[in-house]
Amino acid sequence: YELKKNRNEIAQSLGISHATVSRILGLAGERGVALLALGDAELKALMYPNPAGPKPSTTKAPIDFAHVVSELGRKSMTRALLYQ
């Protein structure tokens, strides 16, 4: 862009859509950022800012197998009931 190429020429040379080029140029212009000064990480942060707050945890609590075995020893306890 700073070499006076139009958005279609930039898009074709990078293998991306002209809409993406327009979005990047628009965001850079809003923030007053020189694109040549940006590295990959800064450009990614410009395009995809982090959402507010941390991501929810997707880890599950570890299974307490000793408790599972003791519960399965109870009368009428099944694995399906224990799973529920």
C-alpha positions as CSV (number, residue, x, y, z in Angstrom):
1,Y,0.0,0.0,0.0
2,E,2.8,2.3,0.9
3,L,4.3,1.4,-2.5
4,K,1.2,2.9,-4.2
5,K,-0.3,-0.4,-5.1
6,N,-4.1,-0.6,-5.2
7,R,-6.0,-3.1,-3.0
8,N,-6.6,-5.6,-5.7
9,E,-2.9,-5.7,-6.6
10,I,-2.1,-6.2,-2.9
11,A,-4.7,-8.9,-2.5
12,Q,-3.5,-10.8,-5.6
13,S,0.2,-10.6,-4.6
14,L,-0.6,-11.9,-1.1
15,G,-3.2,-14.5,-2.1
16,I,-6.0,-13.0,0.0
17,S,-9.2,-11.2,-0.7
18,H,-9.4,-7.5,-1.4
19,A,-11.9,-7.3,1.4
20,T,-9.3,-8.5,3.8
21,V,-6.8,-5.9,2.5
22,S,-9.5,-3.2,3.0
23,R,-10.1,-4.4,6.5
24,I,-6.4,-4.4,7.5
25,L,-5.9,-0.9,5.9
26,G,-9.0,0.4,7.6
27,L,-7.9,-0.9,11.1
28,A,-4.4,0.4,10.6
29,G,-5.7,3.8,9.6
30,E,-8.1,4.0,12.6
31,R,-5.2,3.2,14.9
32,G,-2.7,5.4,13.1
33,V,-0.3,2.4,12.6
34,A,2.3,2.1,9.8
35,L,1.9,-1.3,8.3
36,L,5.5,-1.7,7.4
37,A,6.4,-1.2,11.1
38,L,4.2,-4.2,12.1
39,G,5.5,-7.7,12.6
40,D,3.3,-10.8,12.2
41,A,2.3,-10.8,15.9
42,E,1.4,-7.1,15.9
43,L,-0.6,-7.5,12.7
44,K,-2.4,-10.5,14.1
45,A,-3.2,-8.5,17.3
46,L,-4.6,-5.7,15.1
47,M,-6.8,-8.0,13.1
48,Y,-7.9,-10.3,15.9
49,P,-7.9,-8.5,19.3
50,N,-8.4,-10.7,22.4
51,P,-12.0,-10.9,23.6
52,A,-12.7,-9.3,27.0
53,G,-11.9,-11.7,29.8
54,P,-10.2,-15.0,29.9
55,K,-11.5,-18.0,28.0
56,P,-13.5,-20.5,30.0
57,S,-11.6,-23.5,31.2
58,T,-12.2,-26.7,29.2
59,T,-10.3,-29.0,31.6
60,K,-12.2,-31.5,33.6
61,A,-11.5,-32.5,37.2
62,P,-9.5,-35.7,37.5
63,I,-11.5,-38.9,38.2
64,D,-11.2,-40.3,41.7
65,F,-11.0,-44.0,40.9
66,A,-10.9,-45.0,44.5
67,H,-14.3,-43.3,45.0
68,V,-15.6,-44.9,41.8
69,V,-14.6,-48.4,43.0
70,S,-16.2,-47.9,46.4
71,E,-19.4,-46.6,44.9
72,L,-19.6,-49.5,42.5
73,G,-19.5,-51.9,45.5
74,R,-22.8,-50.5,46.8
75,K,-25.9,-52.5,46.0
76,S,-27.9,-51.3,42.9
77,M,-25.1,-49.0,41.9
78,T,-24.3,-49.2,38.2
79,R,-21.6,-47.5,36.1
80,A,-24.4,-45.6,34.2
81,L,-25.8,-44.3,37.5
82,L,-22.4,-43.3,38.7
83,Y,-21.7,-41.6,35.4
84,Q,-24.9,-39.5,35.8
